[in-house]
Amino acid sequence: MAVSDTTAALTVDRLDRHGTRSHEVYTAGFYEGGWDYEVRSILGRAARGGSEPGEVLATIARVRPKDHRGWFTAWQTLGQDTARQAQHCADAGHPVSAARAFLRAANYLAVAVEAVDGLDDDTDPLPTFREHRAAWEGFVERSRWPAQAVAIPYAGSSMPGWFFRPDLSGTPRPVLVMVNGSDGSVSGLWCEGAEGALERGYAVLLFDGPGQQSMLFERGVPFRPDWEHVLTPVADWLSAREDVDHDRVAVYGISQGGYWVPRALAFEHRFAAAVADGGVVDVARSWLSNIPHPVLAEYRKGDKQKFDRDMRLGMHLPGGRAARETWAFRARPYGVEGYSAVLDEVSRYTLTPELAARIRTPLLVTDPDGDQFFPQSAELASLVPGATLVRFTQDEGAASHCQPLARELTEQRMFDWLDERLDP
């Protein structure tokens, strides 16, 4: 069972392998490992209509622990069923109901996309991703917020995105640019701050950067560590728009976006304020901490052939499936193969003290109790001149990576801070 970051107990009806229904009370977590965090994240999106808690709890009640095919199928089925409901509402002339159902469907299908790597076969994530993206487009088409699909010039091609405005007036607005993490969906990002920004009068730009979502699944474009080459084209694109208040453009990065945004700000100084939710200094640190010390010593000594061999052996030992799946899922966006080659690439994603000292943009860094992926927020804040560190605690239900069950509280603190710095 995962370590608790909430004191609330939940009772869930569950079917065992014989079909017998039982009641299980959860006081520490929903599941072991990554599934627990997935459930917390999807529940946290309910405040923005991105999930229905009853649907979520009914779905997970049907999945036996460690049944990876069942986990994938449950979320895919829920997403597909919800998308059909959304289309039925649209066809019947109920655009509000349709939009809200499409948003839930997009988030459920996003969980299914992440679950593909847990399957035993070579299932391609692209079909499920396209179902997710179709649901997202269904939401955008019917959302009450005016939206424009955009293509941001990038590296001889473009990055797909959506520019949302709080109204149709054309009045120059402050803008929040939202940068996703390593595996987050755009529908999840919507629930994690985009609509909150629109309610406060900001325009919002969402986009897929290299290695993210459509850029990875449809175009095969991997991550890159030098995110200034991503965020500068975004700033250039915004600078050409007449409906943007160019003195009040802010940028937000969630999860691994908490590395990409500060890295870019060391070079790109046009943003008036920034948020790292949470802060990341060294992406490789979380990778290395999960490798057995004797095996890691081989890598650090430069004996990469032996390291690769021992990693392969370890991944195929009894009980190694979870580690194998996690590695495959996390390594794919880096665009290289081989255990040592992946670590070589991931090790490039480091914000050195020299780079951090170059950041001039006011920066807020969220710092939750029990961050299980990147417990580096305080370190980032200490490196960036004048950075503001905002704590989130277990006592207020705001623990764990990116405070998944406290997104309203996150919005309150982050937007109050942004408003104070962008006030004209």
SVG drawing of the C-alpha trace seen along z (x, -y; Angstrom):
<svg xmlns="http://www.w3.org/2000/svg" viewBox="-32 -49 67 67">
<polyline fill="none" stroke="black" stroke-width="0.4" points="0.0,0.0 1.3,-3.5 2.3,-5.8 -0.7,-7.9 -1.0,-11.5 -4.6,-11.9 -6.3,-10.9 -9.7,-10.3 -10.9,-6.7 -12.8,-5.4 -14.9,-2.3 -14.9,-0.7 -17.0,2.3 -14.6,4.8 -15.0,8.1 -12.4,10.8 -11.2,13.4 -14.2,15.6 -16.7,12.8 -17.4,12.3 -18.2,8.7 -16.5,7.2 -16.1,3.9 -12.6,2.6 -11.7,-0.5 -8.7,-2.6 -7.1,-4.8 -3.6,-4.9 -4.0,-4.6 -6.1,-3.3 -3.5,-1.0 0.2,-0.2 2.6,-2.1 1.6,-4.3 -2.0,-3.4 -2.6,-5.1 -1.2,-8.4 -3.3,-8.0 -6.5,-7.7 -5.6,-10.7 -4.8,-12.8 -8.0,-12.0 -10.1,-12.6 -8.4,-16.0 -9.7,-17.0 -13.3,-16.7 -13.3,-20.3 -13.0,-21.4 -15.4,-18.9 -12.6,-16.7 -13.9,-13.6 -16.8,-12.3 -15.7,-10.7 -18.5,-8.1 -17.4,-7.0 -13.8,-6.8 -14.5,-4.8 -16.9,-2.4 -14.2,-1.9 -11.4,-1.0 -13.6,1.3 -13.8,3.6 -10.1,3.9 -8.1,6.5 -4.7,5.5 -1.9,6.1 -4.4,6.8 -2.8,4.5 -5.0,5.5 -8.1,5.0 -6.8,1.6 -6.3,0.5 -9.6,1.9 -11.5,0.3 -10.3,-3.2 -10.6,-2.8 -14.2,-1.5 -15.1,-4.3 -13.6,-6.9 -15.3,-5.4 -18.7,-5.2 -18.4,-8.8 -17.4,-10.0 -20.5,-8.3 -22.7,-10.0 -21.1,-13.3 -21.8,-12.8 -25.4,-11.8 -25.8,-15.1 -24.3,-17.1 -26.6,-15.4 -29.6,-16.2 -28.7,-19.9 -27.2,-20.0 -23.7,-21.6 -23.0,-22.2 -23.6,-18.6 -21.6,-17.5 -18.6,-19.6 -18.5,-18.4 -18.8,-14.8 -16.1,-15.2 -13.7,-16.6 -14.3,-13.7 -13.9,-11.3 -10.6,-12.9 -9.2,-12.5 -10.3,-8.9 -8.8,-8.0 -5.6,-9.8 -5.3,-7.3 -5.7,-4.5 -2.9,-5.9 -0.6,-5.8 -1.7,-2.2 -0.7,-0.9 2.9,-0.3 1.7,2.0 0.4,4.5 2.3,7.7 1.9,7.3 3.1,4.6 -0.1,2.6 0.4,-0.7 -0.7,-3.7 -1.5,-5.8 -5.1,-4.6 -6.0,-5.2 -4.3,-8.6 -6.3,-9.6 -9.5,-8.7 -8.3,-10.8 -7.5,-13.7 -10.8,-13.4 -12.6,-13.8 -10.5,-16.8 -11.4,-18.4 -15.0,-17.7 -14.7,-19.6 -12.9,-22.5 -15.5,-22.8 -18.3,-23.2 -16.6,-24.9 -18.0,-28.2 -14.5,-29.7 -13.6,-31.0 -10.8,-28.8 -8.5,-28.9 -6.4,-25.9 -2.9,-27.2 0.4,-26.0 3.4,-27.5 6.5,-27.6 9.2,-25.3 12.4,-23.8 11.2,-24.0 7.8,-22.6 5.3,-23.5 3.8,-22.6 0.1,-22.2 -1.8,-24.2 -4.9,-26.0 -5.3,-29.7 -8.3,-30.3 -9.7,-33.8 -12.0,-34.8 -14.3,-36.6 -14.6,-37.6 -13.8,-41.3 -10.3,-41.2 -9.1,-43.4 -5.4,-42.8 -5.3,-40.3 -2.6,-39.0 -1.7,-35.5 -0.8,-32.3 1.4,-29.9 1.0,-26.4 3.8,-23.8 3.0,-20.2 5.1,-17.6 6.7,-14.4 3.4,-12.5 0.5,-14.8 -2.4,-15.2 -3.7,-18.6 -7.1,-17.8 -5.4,-17.3 -3.5,-20.5 -6.9,-22.3 -8.1,-21.1 -4.8,-22.0 -5.0,-25.8 -6.2,-26.7 -9.8,-27.3 -8.8,-28.9 -6.8,-31.4 -9.7,-32.1 -12.0,-32.8 -9.5,-35.4 -9.4,-37.2 -6.2,-35.6 -6.0,-34.3 -4.4,-30.8 -2.1,-29.0 -1.8,-25.2 0.5,-23.4 2.3,-20.1 6.1,-20.6 8.7,-18.1 8.3,-14.6 4.8,-15.5 1.6,-13.9 0.9,-14.4 4.5,-15.5 5.7,-12.1 2.9,-9.7 2.1,-11.1 5.4,-12.8 8.0,-10.9 9.7,-14.1 11.5,-13.4 12.2,-15.6 15.0,-18.1 16.8,-19.6 17.3,-23.1 13.7,-24.2 14.6,-27.8 14.5,-26.6 10.8,-25.7 9.7,-28.6 11.3,-31.3 9.3,-30.4 6.2,-30.5 7.1,-34.0 7.8,-35.1 4.4,-33.8 2.6,-35.6 4.5,-38.8 2.8,-39.0 -0.7,-38.9 -2.7,-42.2 -5.0,-40.6 -2.1,-40.0 -0.9,-42.4 2.8,-41.9 3.8,-43.2 1.7,-40.6 2.6,-37.2 3.3,-34.5 4.4,-30.9 3.5,-27.8 5.2,-24.4 3.8,-21.3 5.8,-18.2 8.8,-17.9 7.7,-21.3 9.2,-22.5 12.6,-21.8 11.8,-23.0 10.4,-26.4 13.3,-27.5 15.8,-26.2 14.2,-28.3 13.9,-31.4 17.7,-31.3 17.8,-32.5 14.3,-33.9 13.6,-37.0 10.3,-38.3 8.0,-36.6 6.7,-38.8 6.3,-35.9 6.5,-32.2 5.3,-29.2 7.1,-25.9 4.6,-23.3 6.9,-21.8 10.5,-22.6 13.0,-20.3 16.8,-20.8 18.1,-17.3 15.7,-15.0 18.1,-12.1 18.2,-12.0 14.8,-10.2 16.0,-7.7 19.2,-6.9 17.6,-6.6 15.7,-3.5 18.7,-1.5 20.4,0.9 23.7,-0.5 26.0,2.2 24.5,1.9 24.6,-1.9 28.2,-1.7 28.9,0.0 27.3,-2.9 29.2,-5.5 32.5,-3.7 31.8,-3.8 31.3,0.0 28.1,-0.6 28.2,2.8 28.0,4.6 25.5,2.1 23.2,2.7 23.5,6.5 22.7,6.4 19.8,4.0 18.3,6.4 18.7,9.4 17.2,7.4 14.2,6.3 13.4,9.9 13.7,11.3 10.5,12.4 8.8,9.2 10.6,7.1 7.6,6.4 6.6,3.1 10.2,1.7 10.3,2.8 7.0,1.1 8.0,-2.1 11.3,-2.2 9.7,-1.7 7.1,-4.3 9.5,-6.9 12.3,-6.3 10.2,-6.5 10.1,-10.3 13.9,-10.6 14.3,-9.1 17.2,-6.7 17.4,-3.0 19.6,-1.0 19.7,-1.5 23.0,-3.4 22.1,-5.5 18.8,-6.6 20.6,-7.6 23.2,-9.5 20.4,-11.4 18.4,-12.0 21.5,-13.3 21.5,-16.3 18.3,-17.6 20.0,-19.5 19.7,-23.1 23.1,-24.1 23.6,-26.9 25.2,-29.0 22.0,-28.7 19.7,-29.3 21.5,-32.5 20.7,-33.9 16.9,-33.7 15.5,-37.2 11.8,-36.4 9.9,-36.3 9.4,-32.7 6.9,-30.9 7.8,-27.3 5.3,-24.9 6.6,-22.5 4.3,-19.7 4.9,-17.3 5.9,-13.8 6.7,-14.6 7.6,-11.1 9.0,-12.0 10.9,-15.3 11.4,-16.4 13.6,-19.2 11.4,-22.3 13.3,-23.9 16.5,-23.3 15.3,-25.1 14.0,-28.0 17.3,-28.4 19.2,-28.6 16.9,-31.1 17.4,-34.7 14.3,-36.0 12.2,-32.9 9.1,-32.4 8.6,-28.9 5.0,-28.0 4.5,-25.0 1.7,-22.5 1.2,-20.1 -0.4,-16.8 -2.4,-18.4 -4.3,-20.5 -4.7,-17.5 -2.2,-18.9 0.6,-16.4 2.2,-14.3 3.6,-15.3 1.8,-18.4 -0.9,-18.3 -3.3,-16.2 -6.1,-16.4 -5.7,-20.1 -5.9,-21.7 -8.3,-24.4 -5.9,-25.4 -3.1,-25.4 -5.0,-27.7 -5.8,-30.1 -2.2,-30.5 -0.7,-30.6 -3.1,-33.0 -3.2,-35.4 0.6,-35.5 0.5,-36.0 -2.2,-38.7 -0.1,-40.7 2.9,-40.6 1.0,-41.2 -1.3,-44.0 -0.8,-46.9"/>
</svg>
